[in-house]
Amino acid sequence: MRSKGGYRITSSNPFTGKLVTKEQILSPSGQIAMPFYSFCDFVTALYFNNAPSSIILNVGQTDTLYPVCDWNYGTTAAPDASVWSSNTSIASVSPSWGSARTLSGVGQGSANIQATAEAPELIDNDFCSLFWWSAPTVSAQIKLPPHHLHVVADVTGPITVCPTTVFRSVRLQVVDFQHTPVGSTSVQESYLNQPINNTCGSGSPTPTVCSVTDTAGRFYDTFQVGCNSVGGSCGFALHNRWSWCPAGVALGTLLNDVRNNQVTVEGYTGPIPTGTEILP
């Protein structure tokens, strides 16, 4: 959609820096007082700076969008650009004005984030006219937040360098409350029974700091007492909890008995059935 034509004058004259009409820059004789193209600042593109074509957020998460214009003299913020969501029940944008806009995940689904701005365009190297510019659409994919864990694999075996000591590795997956994998996310571990006394004398375990899962939201929870000279059934009890970080939302808690010769997880001495829910 085209608006009324205009010209931005940047030379040294009474109209410097002002958006004016053609009639305003005609001389009293009716002749054009100056070549329009020599004094016209114009836009070549409107877009969201540093924004990918698709943004993935969980419900409740936010991201920041920066609408900018490329001018003939450089790139500037576009605080007066109109930015909106195609579905505000899924994703919202605020505030209505400013160089930075907050994109918020509201509900599960997809929404298109669009922007328009009225700015001058150079026409045939002759004059500038105001047009509505549109930015490339950004797709917002809003997911439900992580809710709990599923068991996807459970393996027990001897530690290679000390085969009389066993380890157990349980592979867990982060899912939402509908049991759908949330994809790549971050998790951290904490211990609920402190201090931990490892009777094998091989040191106490340490919780996993905030770490990124694989692209399917899977990660490993590994249990072992470590190589030792005590042997037998030495070891420790462990009550560990996994949380979504940095939000700190609890995802799953496990009760374990970690021994030199056997590791019991959630009461299972053998593999936990695939698909078992681990709740907060």
VMD Tcl script that draws the C-alpha trace (Angstrom):
set ca {
  {0.00 0.00 0.00}
  {1.45 3.40 -1.00}
  {0.95 6.55 1.00}
  {1.22 10.17 -0.13}
  {4.57 10.83 -1.82}
  {7.21 12.82 -0.01}
  {10.90 13.71 0.04}
  {13.45 13.82 2.83}
  {15.71 16.82 2.23}
  {19.23 16.58 3.65}
  {21.05 19.42 1.89}
  {21.55 22.85 3.41}
  {18.20 24.51 2.76}
  {15.04 25.47 4.70}
  {13.70 21.92 4.40}
  {16.77 20.09 5.79}
  {15.77 16.97 7.71}
  {12.06 17.47 7.05}
  {9.69 15.25 5.12}
  {8.03 17.53 2.60}
  {5.81 17.30 -0.47}
  {6.85 18.04 -4.01}
  {4.94 21.33 -3.99}
  {6.92 22.54 -0.98}
  {10.24 22.37 -2.78}
  {9.18 24.09 -5.99}
  {10.61 27.52 -6.64}
  {8.25 30.49 -6.94}
  {8.50 30.15 -10.72}
  {7.13 26.63 -10.49}
  {10.43 24.99 -11.41}
  {11.93 22.28 -9.24}
  {14.46 23.99 -7.01}
  {16.87 21.02 -6.71}
  {17.38 17.48 -8.06}
  {15.34 15.22 -5.77}
  {17.62 12.19 -5.94}
  {20.63 14.15 -4.70}
  {19.00 14.93 -1.39}
  {16.83 11.92 -0.64}
  {17.47 9.53 2.24}
  {15.70 6.28 1.51}
  {15.15 2.80 2.96}
  {16.23 -0.40 1.22}
  {15.02 -3.04 3.72}
  {13.08 -3.62 6.94}
  {13.85 -6.70 9.04}
  {14.42 -8.09 12.54}
  {18.10 -7.72 13.35}
  {19.84 -11.03 14.22}
  {16.54 -12.94 14.24}
  {16.38 -16.42 12.65}
  {13.50 -17.33 10.38}
  {12.10 -19.50 13.19}
  {12.19 -19.05 16.97}
  {11.34 -21.88 19.37}
  {10.11 -21.00 22.87}
  {8.41 -22.79 25.71}
  {5.19 -21.40 27.12}
  {6.25 -18.68 29.55}
  {9.61 -18.03 27.89}
  {10.54 -14.80 26.09}
  {12.89 -13.56 23.40}
  {13.73 -10.08 22.10}
  {13.18 -8.80 18.56}
  {14.91 -5.72 17.16}
  {13.19 -4.17 14.11}
  {15.67 -2.19 12.00}
  {15.76 -0.36 8.66}
  {18.61 -0.33 6.18}
  {18.94 3.22 4.82}
  {21.14 4.49 2.04}
  {23.51 5.78 4.76}
  {23.41 2.80 7.19}
  {21.27 0.71 9.51}
  {19.10 2.24 12.24}
  {16.52 1.01 14.73}
  {12.88 1.23 13.66}
  {11.10 2.06 16.93}
  {7.91 3.14 15.15}
  {7.53 -0.09 13.16}
  {4.30 -1.98 13.75}
  {5.10 -5.49 15.04}
  {2.39 -8.05 15.70}
  {1.60 -11.75 16.06}
  {-0.80 -13.62 13.80}
  {-2.17 -15.43 16.87}
  {-1.85 -13.71 20.24}
  {-3.18 -16.79 22.06}
  {0.05 -18.53 21.03}
  {2.63 -15.72 20.92}
  {2.41 -12.05 21.87}
  {4.62 -9.03 21.13}
  {5.05 -5.98 23.37}
  {5.45 -3.05 23.67}
  {3.73 -1.38 20.71}
  {6.62 1.06 20.23}
  {10.36 0.89 20.75}
  {13.64 -0.38 19.36}
  {13.28 -3.69 21.30}
  {10.12 -5.82 21.35}
  {9.50 -8.77 23.67}
  {8.20 -11.97 22.09}
  {6.37 -14.12 24.67}
  {5.25 -17.74 24.46}
  {1.58 -17.84 25.50}
  {0.20 -21.19 24.32}
  {1.22 -24.27 22.37}
  {1.30 -23.88 18.59}
  {2.72 -21.69 15.81}
  {2.32 -18.01 15.04}
  {3.84 -15.65 12.49}
  {5.54 -12.50 13.72}
  {5.32 -9.67 11.22}
  {6.42 -6.05 11.01}
  {5.63 -3.10 8.77}
  {6.90 0.47 8.71}
  {6.20 3.52 6.59}
  {9.45 4.81 5.12}
  {10.72 6.48 1.92}
  {11.82 4.46 -1.09}
  {13.88 5.73 -4.01}
  {11.89 5.61 -7.24}
  {13.81 5.29 -10.51}
  {16.66 7.47 -9.21}
  {14.28 10.39 -9.57}
  {12.35 10.98 -6.38}
  {11.41 9.40 -3.04}
  {7.94 8.31 -2.06}
  {6.61 6.88 1.20}
  {5.77 3.18 1.13}
  {4.77 0.52 3.63}
  {7.74 -1.80 4.06}
  {7.25 -5.37 5.30}
  {9.87 -7.37 7.19}
  {10.47 -11.07 6.45}
  {8.11 -13.11 8.63}
  {9.54 -14.84 11.71}
  {7.84 -18.11 12.65}
  {7.34 -18.56 16.40}
  {7.04 -22.19 17.52}
  {5.69 -22.33 21.08}
  {6.00 -25.58 23.00}
  {4.61 -26.73 26.30}
  {7.25 -26.51 29.04}
  {9.09 -29.54 30.43}
  {7.00 -31.45 32.97}
  {8.57 -34.82 33.89}
  {10.89 -37.61 32.67}
  {10.55 -40.88 30.79}
  {12.99 -43.80 30.92}
  {14.20 -44.65 27.40}
  {17.08 -47.06 28.21}
  {18.76 -48.70 31.22}
  {22.15 -50.46 31.04}
  {24.26 -52.11 33.75}
  {27.80 -53.44 33.32}
  {31.31 -53.66 34.76}
  {33.61 -50.64 34.83}
  {36.32 -51.39 32.27}
  {39.31 -50.48 34.46}
  {37.92 -52.20 37.56}
  {35.60 -54.99 36.33}
  {34.54 -56.16 39.81}
  {32.73 -52.83 40.25}
  {29.51 -52.20 38.35}
  {28.03 -49.04 36.88}
  {24.47 -48.31 35.82}
  {23.44 -45.79 33.16}
  {19.78 -44.81 32.88}
  {18.85 -42.75 29.83}
  {16.07 -40.28 30.55}
  {13.98 -38.05 28.28}
  {12.35 -34.74 29.16}
  {8.66 -34.60 28.17}
  {5.75 -32.18 28.62}
  {2.59 -33.06 30.56}
  {1.15 -34.65 27.40}
  {4.17 -37.02 27.34}
  {5.58 -35.37 24.20}
  {9.38 -34.94 24.07}
  {10.24 -31.26 24.42}
  {13.38 -31.43 22.29}
  {16.69 -29.89 23.25}
  {16.58 -28.31 26.70}
  {18.80 -27.93 29.77}
  {18.75 -29.95 32.99}
  {20.62 -29.93 36.27}
  {20.91 -32.36 39.17}
  {20.71 -31.91 42.92}
  {21.09 -34.31 45.86}
  {18.38 -34.43 48.49}
  {20.34 -36.55 50.99}
  {23.44 -34.69 52.07}
  {26.11 -35.51 53.06}
  {26.69 -38.72 51.11}
  {28.96 -41.28 52.78}
  {30.61 -43.62 50.29}
  {31.77 -46.60 52.38}
  {33.99 -47.73 49.50}
  {36.33 -44.85 50.30}
  {36.49 -43.80 46.65}
  {35.03 -40.33 47.07}
  {31.53 -38.93 47.04}
  {29.58 -38.24 43.84}
  {28.87 -34.67 42.67}
  {25.64 -33.51 41.02}
  {25.59 -32.57 37.35}
  {25.56 -28.84 36.70}
  {23.18 -27.26 34.16}
  {23.80 -29.09 30.87}
  {22.12 -29.27 27.48}
  {20.36 -32.50 26.49}
  {20.49 -33.95 22.98}
  {18.05 -32.71 20.33}
  {15.38 -35.16 21.55}
  {15.66 -34.03 25.17}
  {17.58 -37.17 26.27}
  {20.42 -37.41 28.79}
  {22.14 -40.01 30.97}
  {21.95 -40.50 34.73}
  {24.94 -42.70 35.64}
  {25.53 -44.38 38.99}
  {28.75 -45.95 40.31}
  {30.86 -46.04 43.46}
  {34.10 -45.81 41.51}
  {37.09 -48.12 41.55}
  {38.00 -49.11 45.10}
  {39.86 -51.62 47.26}
  {36.98 -52.43 49.63}
  {34.75 -54.37 47.26}
  {31.69 -56.36 48.24}
  {28.56 -54.29 48.86}
  {30.22 -51.04 49.94}
  {28.61 -47.91 48.58}
  {25.99 -45.27 49.39}
  {22.34 -44.31 49.19}
  {21.46 -41.52 46.77}
  {18.27 -39.47 46.46}
  {18.75 -37.30 43.39}
  {16.48 -34.84 41.58}
  {16.63 -33.53 38.01}
  {15.32 -30.04 37.26}
  {14.80 -27.84 34.24}
  {17.40 -25.08 34.33}
  {17.81 -22.25 34.78}
  {14.13 -22.12 35.82}
  {14.69 -24.68 38.59}
  {11.41 -26.54 37.90}
  {11.64 -30.12 39.23}
  {11.24 -32.82 36.55}
  {11.97 -36.12 38.24}
  {13.28 -37.56 41.51}
  {14.93 -40.98 41.91}
  {15.66 -43.15 44.97}
  {18.83 -45.21 44.46}
  {21.07 -47.60 46.30}
  {24.51 -47.51 44.70}
  {26.78 -50.42 45.65}
  {30.04 -51.84 44.41}
  {28.36 -55.02 43.18}
  {24.83 -53.79 42.38}
  {22.93 -50.58 41.65}
  {19.23 -50.33 42.48}
  {17.23 -47.49 40.89}
  {13.64 -46.78 41.94}
  {13.45 -50.30 43.42}
  {14.62 -51.97 40.19}
  {17.71 -54.13 40.36}
  {17.24 -54.93 36.68}
  {16.38 -52.63 33.76}
  {13.56 -50.17 34.32}
  {10.85 -50.74 31.67}
  {11.05 -48.31 28.76}
  {8.46 -45.56 29.06}
  {8.36 -45.60 32.88}
  {7.52 -42.14 34.18}
  {9.89 -40.46 36.62}
  {7.91 -37.76 38.38}
  {9.08 -34.74 40.43}
}
mol new
graphics top color blue
foreach p $ca { graphics top sphere $p radius 0.5 }
foreach p [lrange $ca 0 end-1] q [lrange $ca 1 end] { graphics top cylinder $p $q radius 0.2 }
display resetview
